[in-house]
Amino acid sequence: MSTSPSAVVTAQVDAFNVRDLDGFCATYAPDAVVSGVTPEPIVGRDALRAFYASRFEDTALHCVIDASVTFGDRWLVARELVTTSNGTGETVATFEVRDGLITRATMVKAQQ
């Protein structure tokens, strides 16, 4: 697998869409920090696994990146449309990728 930000984020979204929790978590560094999905940042792969385990039970769960731009060899910013059983929401996500793993992700959800 390529370690470019685009390839890593694509692998992450692919795992998300088939609700492959192991594959999804494997795209993140063991000490990754994810902000914007909970009031406090989610820190570490284990915490990420715990957070997403119940969410992956939602059979409507799906993410589409309809626009993205890569900055250098570390950053990708994407517009995501995330669908759950509660509907579809828009998120702008910023990913930092190092050594083929997401080290930081920040999600900004659009106001509904």
N, C-alpha and C positions, 0 to 999 in steps of 0.2 A: 504494500500500500504506500502511496505517496504520502509524504509528511507535510505537503503544502497545506496552508490553512483551509483552502477550498476542499481538498480531499478529506481532511479530518472532519470538518463540519458536515460534509455530505455523508460520511460514514456515521456520524452521530445522529443526523436526521433519519437516515435509513433505519438504524436500530430503533430509534424513537417510534417510527411509523409501524414497525412490526412488533412493537412493545417487547423488544429483546433487552431486558434490563442489564444482563451481563455485557452484551455488546455495547450498549449505550454508555455504561459506566467505564468500560475499557477505553473509550475515547478521551476520558478525562485523566489528568495527572492525579496521583494519589493525594496530593495536597491542594487540589484545585479549589478555587473560590468562585462561587456562583452567586451573583447578587440580582435582586429585582424580582425574584419569584416568591420570596418570603420576606417578612419585615427585617430579619437579620440575615446576613450572608450565610449560605450553606458552605461549609468548609470541609473538604475532604471527600474522597470517593465513597467512604462508608456512609457519611451523612447524606450524600447525593442519592445513594441506593435506597436509604431509608425513606427519603422524601418522595422519590418517584415510584416506589414499589406499589403503593395503593393507586397512584394515578395511572399506572400502566394497566390496571384492571378495567379502565374505561374503554369499551370497545369502539367508541367514536373517536378516540385519540388519533390525531393526524396533524402533521406539520408540512407546510409548503413554503419554501423560500422562493419568493417571486422576484426578488432583486437582491443582488449582493455586490460588494466591491472588496477587493483585497488590497491591503496596504502593505507593501514590502513582503517579507517572508514570514511575518508573525501575526498579522491582524486581518480579520475579516469582519465586515459589518453587513448584516443581512436584515431584510424586511421579511418577517415570518408571519404567516397566517396559521394560527394554531386552533384546531377544532377539538372541542370536547363535547360531552353530552349536553353541556350548557350553551353551546353555540361556538361561533368562530370569533377570535379576537386577533388584533394586529399587534405585533411586537417588533421592536427594533432591537436586534441582538448584536453585541460586540463580543468577538471571541479573540483571545490571545492564544496562539498555538506555539509551543516550543517542543522540539524533539518529537514531533508527531503526536502530541497530546495537548488537549485544551487545558491551559493553566488558569485562565480566568474567563468568565463569561458574565456579561451584564445584560439584563433584559429590561427594556423600558416598554411597558404596555401602554397602548394608546387609550385615551379616555373614551369611554363609551357614551 
